[in-house]
Amino acid sequence: MAFHVTVRPANHEFTVEDDETVLEAALRQGFAFPYGCRNGACGSCKGRILSGEISYGPKRPPGLTEENEAAGFALFCQAVPVDDLEIEVREIGAARDIVIKTLPCRVASRTLLAPDVVELRLQLPATERLQFLAGQYLDILLKGGDRRSYSLANAPHDDKQLVLHIKKVPGGRFSDAAFHEMKAKALLRIEGPLGSFLLDEASERPRLFVGGGTGFAPLKGMLDHLMETGLDRPHHLFWGARDAAGIYAPEWLQEQAQRGAGHFQFTPVLSDVPAAEVAGFPAASGWLHDAVLAVYPDLSHFDVYMAGPPPMINAARAAFLNAGLSEEQLFYDSFEPAVQPEATAS
């Protein structure tokens, strides 16, 4: 049985399914509630129950005192509704509302996605979670004070692990370690979440996503978030790579095409090797921005989200503005790998 939740003072509404916590349901439906550990210990997700009842199971979570509970407060990461609720909680509206943390983590898994791309999944301590918004990134903190920045490839509702796509850079201090030396359970330190490459969820315009190489990672996080909340307008992803091996998420792309219910399109764009299709999708060839403009010559009614290396971003930005795109409707994350042939990260 689903229960109805009304959030004050924002007057937002959502439903909670059987055995789902209030926080899980809120994040699944796109509402950014504050949280920290998600296991009832830290108290970051505390809010007030204005009406209705909840259950914690056999005992009250450790982060909630008896006095807090008597005063009507609840920890929404553990609270399961037993009837309809009216609650009061501070919602997170922008990156500035999220706490930036420095945390230890371990490598949970390392998977080769393409010859020059490896996926790292990072596991935080059991008492910690990193709350972030789709499109943000984190820094890997290396010995000697160096940092390496990587976008989060997962969505905020799916935060049990932090997912990074690492591109192989010859002589790259961290990427060399990620490809050749890093073992499962290797200890790292991170800082995040960082960045303001975020979705404008108040906009009602259709969205274009344009990614070069591992610039796909933050776009994937955004699209996973939008898919979870439900697509209500057209979304078109253009992903550029040298060859078909660089389109390294074929199963994910096919799944999104099915989930998108006609609101999701994908166009692979290959710069070096022309192909009729990639992963079952009709392919374009040449420059990424040219492929976008061949389909959408007038961009005045779109929001465009871009991520990739600076040359791609600079060329696309100029071309898109010439095609009628407003600066206010263009969002981008330009990044360039750092090369430092020194001792590898540990």
Secondary structure in CASP SS format (residue, H / E / C, confidence):
PFRMAT SS
TARGET T0000
AUTHOR 0000-0000-0000
METHOD secondary structure of the structure
MODEL  1
M C 1.00
A C 1.00
F E 1.00
H E 1.00
V E 1.00
T E 1.00
V E 1.00
R E 1.00
P C 1.00
A C 1.00
N C 1.00
H E 1.00
E E 1.00
F E 1.00
T E 1.00
V E 1.00
E C 1.00
D C 1.00
D C 1.00
E C 1.00
T C 1.00
V H 1.00
L H 1.00
E H 1.00
A H 1.00
A H 1.00
L H 1.00
R H 1.00
Q C 1.00
G C 1.00
F C 1.00
A C 1.00
F C 1.00
P C 1.00
Y C 1.00
G C 1.00
C C 1.00
R C 1.00
N C 1.00
G C 1.00
A C 1.00
C C 1.00
G C 1.00
S C 1.00
C C 1.00
K E 1.00
G E 1.00
R E 1.00
I E 1.00
L E 1.00
S E 1.00
G C 1.00
E C 1.00
I E 1.00
S E 1.00
Y C 1.00
G C 1.00
P C 1.00
K C 1.00
R C 1.00
P C 1.00
P C 1.00
G C 1.00
L C 1.00
T C 1.00
E H 1.00
E H 1.00
N H 1.00
E H 1.00
A H 1.00
A C 1.00
G C 1.00
F E 1.00
A E 1.00
L E 1.00
F C 1.00
C C 1.00
Q C 1.00
A C 1.00
V E 1.00
P E 1.00
V C 1.00
D C 1.00
D C 1.00
L E 1.00
E E 1.00
I E 1.00
E E 1.00
V C 1.00
R C 1.00
E C 1.00
I C 1.00
G C 1.00
A C 1.00
A H 1.00
R H 1.00
D H 1.00
I C 1.00
V C 1.00
I C 1.00
K E 1.00
T E 1.00
L E 1.00
P E 1.00
C E 1.00
R E 1.00
V E 1.00
A E 1.00
S E 1.00
R E 1.00
T E 1.00
L E 1.00
L E 1.00
A E 1.00
P C 1.00
D C 1.00
V E 1.00
V E 1.00
E E 1.00
L E 1.00
R E 1.00
L E 1.00
Q E 1.00
L C 1.00
P C 1.00
A C 1.00
T C 1.00
E C 1.00
R C 1.00
L C 1.00
Q C 1.00
F C 1.00
L C 1.00
A C 1.00
G C 1.00
Q C 1.00
Y E 1.00
L E 1.00
D E 1.00
I E 1.00
L E 1.00
L C 1.00
K H 1.00
G H 1.00
G H 1.00
D C 1.00
R E 1.00
R E 1.00
S E 1.00
Y E 1.00
S E 1.00
L E 1.00
A C 1.00
N C 1.00
A C 1.00
P C 1.00
H C 1.00
D C 1.00
D C 1.00
K C 1.00
Q C 1.00
L E 1.00
V E 1.00
L E 1.00
H E 1.00
I E 1.00
K E 1.00
K C 1.00
V C 1.00
P C 1.00
G C 1.00
G C 1.00
R H 1.00
F H 1.00
S H 1.00
D H 1.00
A H 1.00
A H 1.00
F H 1.00
H H 1.00
E C 1.00
M C 1.00
K C 1.00
A C 1.00
K C 1.00
A C 1.00
L E 1.00
L E 1.00
R E 1.00
I E 1.00
E E 1.00
G E 1.00
P E 1.00
L E 1.00
G C 1.00
S C 1.00
F C 1.00
L C 1.00
L C 1.00
D C 1.00
E C 1.00
A C 1.00
S C 1.00
E C 1.00
R C 1.00
P C 1.00
R E 1.00
L E 1.00
F E 1.00
V E 1.00
G E 1.00
G E 1.00
G H 1.00
T H 1.00
G H 1.00
F H 1.00
A H 1.00
P H 1.00
L H 1.00
K H 1.00
G H 1.00
M H 1.00
L H 1.00
D H 1.00
H H 1.00
L H 1.00
M H 1.00
E H 1.00
T H 1.00
G C 1.00
L C 1.00
D C 1.00
R C 1.00
P C 1.00
H E 1.00
H E 1.00
L E 1.00
F E 1.00
W E 1.00
G E 1.00
A E 1.00
R C 1.00
D C 1.00
A H 1.00
A H 1.00
G H 1.00
I C 1.00
Y C 1.00
A C 1.00
P H 1.00
E H 1.00
W H 1.00
L H 1.00
Q H 1.00
E H 1.00
Q H 1.00
A H 1.00
Q H 1.00
R H 1.00
G C 1.00
A C 1.00
G C 1.00
H C 1.00
F E 1.00
Q E 1.00
F E 1.00
T E 1.00
P E 1.00
V E 1.00
L E 1.00
S C 1.00
D C 1.00
V C 1.00
P C 1.00
A C 1.00
A C 1.00
E E 1.00
V E 1.00
A C 1.00
G C 1.00
F E 1.00
P E 1.00
A C 1.00
A E 1.00
S E 1.00
G C 1.00
W C 1.00
L H 1.00
H H 1.00
D H 1.00
A H 1.00
V H 1.00
L H 1.00
A H 1.00
V H 1.00
Y C 1.00
P C 1.00
D C 1.00
L C 1.00
S C 1.00
H C 1.00
F C 1.00
D E 1.00
V E 1.00
Y E 1.00
M E 1.00
A E 1.00
G E 1.00
P C 1.00
P H 1.00
P H 1.00
M H 1.00
I H 1.00
N H 1.00
A H 1.00
A H 1.00
R H 1.00
A H 1.00
A H 1.00
F H 1.00
L H 1.00
N H 1.00
A C 1.00
G C 1.00
L C 1.00
S C 1.00
E H 1.00
E H 1.00
Q H 1.00
L E 1.00
F E 1.00
Y E 1.00
D E 1.00
S E 1.00
F C 1.00
E C 1.00
P C 1.00
A C 1.00
V C 1.00
Q C 1.00
P C 1.00
E C 1.00
A C 1.00
T C 1.00
A C 1.00
S C 1.00
END
